[in-house]
Amino acid sequence: WKKAGCLPAACQTPACVMGRADRRKAAEKQGRAEDLSPERTEAARHFGRMDTPHRFCVEILLPLARGDGGEVAAGWFASLETRLTDRFGGVTAFTRAPARGRWAEGGQVQTDEVVVLEVMAEELDRAWWARLRAELERDLRQDEVVIRASAIERL
């Protein structure tokens, strides 16, 4: 991250620039400035360090449409990204080319277009992730939102 300049406040890749613009728009709509507090920027610096002992990669698969067919607003995603950045020091959003999910249910094939948010964490607070999953399922009107964690080894 650090070598590529991909800290939230510095990254110039198209996805990060768009993410910053979305966060800025969401903050403006809420009548507040984007949070650039020392705590937030220190968390971002910590996330970019190779010597931090991140042991888990957590992926959240999010549909682009709610269960009732309504579109999920970009500001909603930006708000979630900010929340994850505040808690874990950073987030990677794979939003440029949504993936298509397919599954069989009741003899019919269902599909969803999804984006993936990914964070690296030192510990897994399973209760926190369960609460987040329940909140996302409620907000998105989904039967299930997939959140999965993998143990990682930083090379």
C-alpha positions in Angstrom: 0.0 0.0 0.0 2.5 2.6 1.1 4.9 2.0 -1.7 2.1 2.3 -4.2 0.8 5.5 -2.5 -2.5 3.8 -1.8 -3.3 5.3 1.5 -6.9 6.6 1.6 -5.7 10.2 1.6 -3.1 9.7 -1.1 -4.1 7.0 -3.6 -4.6 8.2 -7.1 -5.9 4.9 -8.7 -9.3 5.4 -10.4 -11.1 3.3 -7.8 -9.6 5.2 -4.8 -10.2 8.6 -6.4 -13.8 7.6 -7.1 -14.2 6.3 -3.5 -12.8 9.6 -2.1 -15.3 11.5 -4.3 -18.2 9.4 -3.1 -17.1 9.8 0.5 -16.8 13.6 0.0 -20.3 13.8 -1.6 -21.7 11.7 1.3 -20.1 14.0 3.8 -21.4 17.1 2.0 -24.9 15.7 1.9 -24.7 15.1 5.7 -23.4 18.7 6.2 -20.0 17.6 7.5 -16.4 17.6 6.2 -14.7 14.3 5.5 -12.9 13.1 8.6 -9.2 13.8 8.3 -8.6 13.7 12.1 -5.2 12.6 13.4 -6.8 9.3 14.6 -8.2 8.5 11.2 -5.0 9.4 9.3 -2.9 7.5 11.8 -5.2 4.5 11.3 -4.7 4.7 7.6 -0.9 4.9 8.0 -1.0 1.9 10.3 -3.0 -0.1 7.7 -0.3 0.6 5.1 2.6 -0.7 7.2 4.1 -4.1 6.2 5.2 -4.8 9.8 1.7 -4.8 11.3 0.5 -8.3 12.2 -2.7 -8.5 10.1 -3.8 -12.1 10.3 -7.1 -12.1 8.6 -8.6 -10.9 5.3 -12.3 -10.3 5.6 -14.4 -10.0 2.5 -17.9 -8.6 2.3 -20.0 -9.4 -0.8 -22.6 -6.8 -1.3 -25.3 -6.7 -3.9 -25.8 -3.6 -6.1 -29.5 -3.9 -5.8 -31.6 -4.4 -2.6 -33.8 -7.5 -2.3 -36.8 -5.5 -3.3 -35.1 -4.5 -6.6 -34.2 -0.9 -5.5 -30.7 0.4 -6.3 -28.3 0.8 -3.4 -27.1 4.5 -3.3 -23.4 5.2 -3.8 -23.5 7.2 -0.6 -24.5 4.1 1.3 -21.4 2.2 0.1 -19.2 5.3 0.9 -20.6 5.4 4.4 -19.8 1.7 4.9 -16.3 2.2 3.5 -15.7 5.1 6.0 -17.0 3.0 8.9 -14.6 0.1 8.0 -11.7 2.5 7.5 -12.4 4.0 10.9 -12.4 0.6 12.6 -9.7 -1.3 10.7 -7.5 1.5 9.3 -8.4 0.9 5.6 -10.6 -0.9 3.2 -10.3 -2.0 -0.4 -13.4 -1.7 -2.6 -13.6 -3.8 -5.7 -16.3 -1.8 -7.5 -15.1 -1.2 -11.0 -16.4 -4.4 -12.5 -19.2 -6.0 -10.4 -19.1 -9.7 -10.2 -22.2 -11.8 -11.0 -23.3 -14.3 -8.4 -25.6 -17.2 -9.4 -27.3 -19.7 -7.1 -30.1 -22.2 -7.4 -33.1 -21.6 -5.1 -36.4 -23.4 -5.3 -35.7 -24.9 -8.7 -34.8 -21.5 -10.2 -31.5 -19.8 -10.8 -31.1 -16.4 -9.1 -28.5 -13.8 -10.0 -27.0 -10.8 -8.3 -24.4 -8.3 -9.3 -22.1 -7.8 -6.3 -19.1 -5.7 -5.3 -16.6 -6.8 -2.7 -15.2 -4.8 0.2 -12.1 -6.2 1.9 -10.3 -5.4 5.1 -7.3 -6.8 6.9 -7.7 -7.4 10.6 -5.4 -8.5 13.4 -8.3 -10.3 15.3 -11.7 -11.6 14.3 -14.4 -10.1 16.5 -17.1 -12.6 15.5 -19.8 -10.8 17.4 -19.1 -7.5 15.7 -19.1 -9.1 12.3 -22.4 -10.9 13.1 -24.0 -7.6 14.1 -22.7 -5.9 10.9 -24.0 -8.8 8.8 -27.5 -8.5 10.4 -27.5 -4.8 9.8 -26.4 -5.2 6.2 -29.1 -7.8 5.6 -31.7 -5.5 7.0 -30.5 -2.4 5.1 -30.2 -4.3 1.8 -33.3 -6.4 2.4 -31.4 -9.6 1.7 -31.9 -13.1 3.2 -28.1 -13.4 3.5 -25.1 -11.1 3.0 -21.9 -13.2 2.8 -19.0 -12.1 5.0 -16.0 -14.4 4.9 -12.6 -14.4 6.6 -9.4 -16.1 5.5 -6.2 -16.4 7.5 -3.4 -14.7 5.7 0.4 -14.6 5.8 2.0 -11.4 4.7 4.9 -11.9 2.4 
